[in-house]
Amino acid sequence: MTDRGLALPALRHQLVTAVLTLAAPGLQDAGFDPAPHLATLLTDACDATAPTPWLGHTLRTPEEAARTADLGAAVQAHLAALPPDPTPGDHLRSPTWHPVTTAAAQLARLLIHNDHHAC
């Protein structure tokens, strides 16, 4: 991997933190609110529904963009299945939550691997 650096390293940190949190079901107890982590994926640090423009900004490789798009698709399906104004419990009890955590885990492994190789 050739790392040319990231234009927005602070946002990369937010992205990695959000993805790791979504990938860790052990952290998702009754007090867990996924909304801020989902917002990071969809607005703040990356548009997971169309991540390619974020290459070189918060994403390092085309593979990261592809895995981010997979997570974005899982998040969109999840959000579409929720009632209006969902509670944190609605997120965690939804049958569409497991695909979000699975896609997040796959992306998390890649993000961490690439960050270690970029150092």
TISENU-625003 format. One record per residue: z, y, x of N, C-alpha, C in turn. Coordinates in steps of 0.1 Angstrom, whole numbers, plus 2048, in hexadecimal, padded with zeros to 3 digits. Example, Ala and Ser with C-alpha at 12.3 -4.5 7.8 and 13.67 -1.06 7.14 Angstrom:
84E7C788484E7D387B84E7DF884 8477EA8808477F588984F800881 
END
This chain:
8007F480880080080080080C809 7F78158067F782280D7FE82C804 80983280981083B80180D849806 8078517FE80485F80280F8697FD 81A8637F982586C7F482386F7E5 82E8737DF82D8767D182F8857CF 82888B7C68298997C483689D7BD 83B8947B58478967AD85288C7AF 85888C7BB8628817BE86E8817B5 87388D7B187E88D7A887B88779B 86F88979686B88278986987378B 86586F79786486179A87285B799 87C86179F88A85C79E88E85B78F 88B86478788E863779887857772 87A85677687284B77087883D774 87B83C78188182F78688E82C77F 89683677E8A38357778A2830769 899837762897833754891825752 88882175B88281475A88D80975E 89580C76889F80276C8AA801761 8AD80C75A8B780B74F8B1803743 8A580574089E7FE73589D7EF738 89C7EC74589A7DE74A8A77D674B 8B27DD7498BF7D774B8C77D573E 8C47CA7378CB7C872A8DA7C872B 8E07C57378EE7C57398F47D3737 8EC7DD73A8F17EB7388F07F072A 8E97E87218E67EC7148F07E770A 8FC7EE70A9077EA7019077F36F5 9117F26ED9117FA6E09108096E2 91480E6EE91381C6F19068216F7 8FD8176F98F181A7008E78216F7 8E182C6FB8D78336F38CA8336FC 8C082C6F78B482B6FF8AB8386FE 8AE8416F48A584C6F28A28556FE 8AC8587068A98617128A085971C 8A284C71D89A84472688B843721 88A84271487C84170E87684F710 87D85970E87786771087286971E 87A86472887586573686885E737 86685273185984B73284E85272B 85185872084685E71884386D71A 84D87472084A88272184E88872F 85A88573485F88C73F85988874C 85987C75085587875D84787075E 84286E752836866751832864743 82586374082186073381D851733 82684972F82483A730819835727 81583E71E80983A7157FC83C71C 7FC8457267F084972E7F584C73C 7F98437447FF8467517F684975D 7E984675C7E08487677E185676D 7E18617657E286E76B7EF871774 7F986877280586A77A805863788 7FA85D78B7F88577987F98627A3 8018607AD80386A7B780E8747B3 8128747A781D87D7A382A8767A1 82B86C798837864796833855798 82785179882284479A81B8437A7 81D8387AE8178367BC80A82F7BC 8088257B37FC81C7B47F681A7A6 7E98167A67E38127997EB807792 7F07FE79A7F87F37938057F878C 80B80279281680978B81280F77E 80681577F80181C7737FE811768 7F880676C7F57FB7628027F575C 80C7F37658197EE75F8207F8757 81E80575A82481075281D810745 81080E74480980D73880E80272F 8117F67368167EB72E8237EE728 82C7F572F8397F972A83780471F 82D80D72182A817716826810709 81E80670A8197FF6FE8257F86F7 82E7F26FF83A7EC6F98437F66F3 8448016F984C80C6F38468116E6 8398136E68338186DA83480E6CF 8328026D18347F76C78437F76C2 84C7F96CB85A7F96C885D8056BF 8588116C385B81D6BB85581D6AD 8498176AC84381569F84A80C696 85280369B8597F96938677FF68E 86B80A69487880F691878818684 88481967D885822672884831677 88283A66E88384867289184B677 89285368189F8576878A884B68B 8A38426948AA8366978B783869F 8C183069C8CD8316A48CB8286B0 8D482A6BA8D38216C68D38126C2 8DB80F6B88DC8016B48CF7FC6AE 8C88056A78BB8016A28B17FD6AD 8B28046B88A98006C38AD7F26C8 8BA7F06CB8BE7E46D18BD7D86C8 8BD7DA6BB8BC7CE6B28AE7CB6AE 8A57D46B18977D26AD8907C66B5 8897BE6AE8827B36B58777B86BF 8747C56BE86B7CB6C88717D06D5 87F7CF6D68867D46E18847CB6ED 8847BE6EB8827B46F68757B76FE 86A7B96F885E7BC70085F7C8708 8677D27048697DE70B8717DB718 87C7D37178847D072287C7C772C 8747BE72786C7B67308617BE737 85A7C77318507CF7378577D8741 8637DD73E86A7E674786F7DE754 8737D27528777CA75E86B7C8767 85F7C57618537C376A8507CF771 8507DB76A84D7E77718587EB77B 8647E877886F7EC78186E7E478F 86A7D878E8687D079B85D7D77A3 8537DB79D8477E17A484B7EE7AA 8527F77A28568047A785F8037B3 8697FA7B28727F97BD86B7F37C9 8637E97C785B7E37D38537EE7DA 84C7F67D28438007D884B80B7DE 85780F7D985F8197DF8658147EC 8688077ED86D8027FA862802804 8567FF80084B7FE80A84780C80E 84A81680684682480984F82B813 85B82581586482C81E86182A82C 
END
